[in-house]
Amino acid sequence: MSGPGPGLGLRFQRRFLAARPLRSLPWAELEQTLRTAPDPSLLRDLLHKTILHPLCVKYPPSTKYRRCFLTELIKKHESTAAEPLDELYEALADVLKEEESTLCYKNYLLPTGDCVTLLESTAMISGGTTGLITWEAALHLSEWAMENPEVFRDRTILELGSGIGFTGIAICKTCQPKTYVFSDCHHCVLKQLGENIQLNGFIPEPGGTWGTQTAPQGQEGEAKNCQNPKLVVAELDWSSVTAEELLGLQPDVVIAADVVYDPEVTSALVGMLQKLSSSRADRKPPKVFLAFTIRNPDTYRLFQAQLDEVGIRWQIIPAHGNSNFLYDVQPNVTILQLFL
């Protein structure tokens, strides 16, 4: 009689806590295991690794997500000859009592054992912006960064279009940068970004000056920051920022995720990259890495043509193998390295 595959519960846990699409969870393997050995202890263990996990209790995914997860778990359980499990129905009853919220948490478990916890919008567009959720390209770029920590170690990093902060927080927790500059232009996004940074154990220096401290309590005190990178949150409008203003940042590395999605935005981005190239004084140009999901091939080709037009060379970074966050839901994400 075969038992569950290796790490079945942990695979459920990682995907559930990050509220990954329910279809990406290993339901078929769970169902097969339950039919082979209808042991309630497996479901009880799953319940404690997901719904009852301390991270879920303190920082829960959306009410709808948890409700759908429990409903599917109960369906799998009822399709076998297993005895009823009261804990499943009690957990669902508790979730059904909750009111829906416009905000939810997602908890991304890092390979180091640490975690990135984010407060996100439940809607794709909220407050007139798409910047209040984590997009797939940010997950992809973070995975690549964790495979290539030497690119970021002891360097000053500027992230364009940081959104609510996943990529930067993950890099700060795993790649030991010297300084990390989060930037965006939307006030709602900047506010949520600042809250998420503090939620994960960092406090940017007020007023955008260099320096950071580590918060003293709760999860805010639990982050494992080997070198306590300096953090800053900057309001940065690509169209209006000047080369002189950028001169003070002096980044070694510039990154961005999912910022190539509209022709107007790509034009502003290329202009921003030109300003960065001309604002480096006597220093060598920064390394630039952009990750984006190819939704419209025409926009992607337009961006490449605009880069060629201003003399910015580019190359595609080979796809990486690990999948800490995306699992079997693989979007059409490309990472480009640009040469300013």
N, C-alpha and C positions, 0 to 999 in steps of 0.2 A: 504494500500500500504506500504510494508515493505521497510525500508531504509537499507543502508549498515550495515554489522555486526560491532560490536564495534571495533574501532581502525583499520579499513581496511587500511586507508591511512598511519597510522603509521607502520603497518606491511609491506606495500610496501616500506616505507621510509627506515626502518632498513635494509631490505634485499638488496635494490637497492644501498644504499650508501656503503655497504660492498661488493658490486658486487658478491653477492651470486648467485649460478646457477639460471638462469631465471625460470627454472621449479619449483623452490621452492617458487616463488611469488604466491600470492593467486588469480590467473587469473580467476579460475572458479567462485569464489565468486564475483569478479568484473563484470564478464559477466552477471551473474544472476541478480545482482543489476541493471546493465544498462538496461537489458531487462524489468525489473519490473518498473523502473523509469528512463528513458533516460534523465537524467539531466546533462547538460554539466558542471555544477559547480563541480560535483564529479571529472571529469577528469581534470578540471582546478586545483582543489585542489591537485590531485595526481601529476600533473606536477610541482607544486610549492614545493611539499614535496620531489621530486626526482630530475629531470633534472635541475630545477631552484632553488633548495635549495642552500643556500650560501656555504655549504661544497662541493657540487658537482661543483659549479662554480669555487671555488678556488682550490679544490683538486679532479679533475674529475676521475671517472673510465675510463677504456679504451674506445677509440672511437668505437670499434666494439661492446662492451657491451651496450653502450648508444644507438647506432644505432639499435641493435636488440631489446632493450627494447622499444624504441619509435615505431618501426615497429609493434611490438606485441600490444602495446597500441592502435595504430591506427586501427589495425585489429579488436580489440574488440569493438572499437567505431563504426566502419563502419558496424559491424554485427548487430547493433541496429538501431532503427528508429531515433536516435538522430540527431540533426542538426550538420553540419560540424563545427569543432572547429579549427579555423585558427591557434591558438597557437601551437597545436600539429604539424601541417605541418611546421610551421616556425621553431620550435625547431629541427625537423628532418633535415630541409634544412641547419641549422647552423652546425649540427653534420656532415653532409655529406661533408661540406667544409673542415673539419679538416683532416690532414694527420695522418695515423696510427703511433703510437710510440711504442718503445720497453719497455717503462715504463708506469705505471699507478698508480693511487692512490686508496686506499680502506679505508673507514671510518667506524669504528666499534663503534656504540653508546653503551656506558656503562650504567648499571642500575642507576648509580649515576648522570646521566645527562652529564657526561664528554664524551670524545671521544678519541679513538686511531686512528690516521691517519698514514698510512704507504705508502711509495713509494715502489712499487713492480715491478718485471719483469712481462711482459705479457706472457713469455714463461716458460714452466715447467723446462727446462734446459737452463741455460744462463751462459756464461762465464765458462763453464765446471763444474758447480755446480747446485744442486737442491735447494740451500739455499736461493735463491732470491725471493721466494714466501712463503706465509703463508700456512702451511699444516693443515689438519683438526684436527690432534691430539693437535696442539698448541691451537686451539679454545676450544677443549674439556678440556684441562688441565686448561685453564684460567677460564672457567666456574666453574670447581671444586674448584679452588683457591678462587674465589669470594664467593662461598658457605661456604668456610672454612678459613676465613681471619685470624683466631687465629693461624693457622699454620705458618703464615708469619709475623704477627705483631711484630715489634721490634726485628726481627731476621736478621741475615746475610744470604742472599740467594746466592747460586752459581747455575747458569743455564748453563748446558752443551749443546752445539750445539744451541745457541740462534737464529741462522738464522737472519732474518731481524727485530726481536725484539718484535713481538706481545705479547707473553706471559709475558715477563718481564715488558714491558711498562704497560700492563693492571694490573699486580700485583702492580707495583709501584703507580699506580693511585687509586687503590681500597683497598689494603691490608696493607698499612703503614709499609713496612719493614724498618729496620734500615739501612741496606746496601744491595745493589743488584749488583752482579757481572755477567754481560753478558759475555759469552765466545764463541768463535768459532775459526776455524783454517784457513778458506779460506779468502784471502785478499779482494776479491770482496765483500764477505758477510760482513766482518768487516767494510768496508767502508760504505756500505749501512746501516748497523746496526747503526753506529754512526750518520749518517744523520737522520735516523728515530727517534732516541732518542732525538736529538735536535729539530726535527719537533714537538715533543710532549711536549716541555717545559722543558727539562732537558739538562744540559751540563756536560758530564762526565769530571772529573778532567783530564787534559792532562797528558800523561805519565803513566796512569794507577794507580795513587795514589788515596787514598780514598778522597771522597768529591765531592760535586756537588753544582752548583748554578742553579737558575732558570732564564731562558732567559727573557729579559725585554719587548719584544714587539710581536705583531701579535698573532697567535695561540700559539707561543712559550711562551707567557706570560700568557696564559689563563688556563694552567693546574692547577687543584686543588690538590696540594700535601700537605696533612695534616701535615706531618712531614718531608718534604723535604728529602727523603731517599738519602743516599750517593750512587752514581753510578760509576761504572767503566766498561770499555770494555777491556777484556783480550784476547790476542791471546793464545789459549790453544790447543796444539796437544796432544791428549790422549796417543799416542805411545811414545813420547819423554819427556813429562813432568815428573819430578822426585817428589818423596814424599817430599823432602826438599823444593822444589819450592811451593808445595801445602800447606806447613805448614803455610805460611803467610796469606792464605785465611781464614782459620778457619771458614768454613760455619756451620751454625746451620741446614740449610735445603739445599738439593741438588735436583734440578729438571731437567727434560729434556723431550722434545716432539719429537716424530718421529725420534728417533735415532737408532731404532732396525729394520733395513731393509736389512742388508747384513751380511753374516757370518763373513767377515773380520772386519766389523765395530763393531759387537757385541763382538768379541774377544778383540778389543782395549778398548771398553767400560767397560768390566768386569775388565780388567787390570787397567783402570783408577779408578774404584770403589775400587779395592784393595789398590791402592796408597792412596786414600782418607782415607781409614780405618786405614792405618798405619801412617798417617801424622797428627793425631789429638792430639799428645802430651798427656796431662793428661785429655783432655776434653772428654765428652761423644760423641759417634759417631753421625754424622748428620742424620736427617731424610731424606730419599731418596724417591722421587716419580717420576716414569717414565710413560709417556703416549705414546702410539703408536698405529697406525692402523695396524691391522693384515692383511697383504696382502698375505703373504706366511706362512701358519701354521708351515711349517718345520723350518723356521728361528725363529719363536716364540718359538717353542719347544727346538731348539738348544740353544737359549739364556737362557731359564729356566734351561736346563741341565748344562750349563756353570756356572750359579749362584750356583747350587747345588754342583758342583764339587769343587768350592773354598769356600764353606761354607757360602754363603750369602743367608740368608732366605728371602722369599718373600711371599706376599699375595696380592690378587686382591682386589682393592678398589671397593665397590659397586657402580653401576651406579647412577648418580645423575639425578634429575628430570628436572631442569630448562634448557632452551635452548635459551640463549641470542644471540648466534651467529650461531648455526647450523640449527635451525628451523626443518623442516621436512625432511631434508637430513641428515640421521643419518649414519655415517660411522661405521665400525666395530672397535671401539676404546676401548682399555683397559688401565686402570691405575693400575700400580703395586706399592706397597710400599715395599722397600727393607730394610733389617736390617743388617747393616754392623757390 
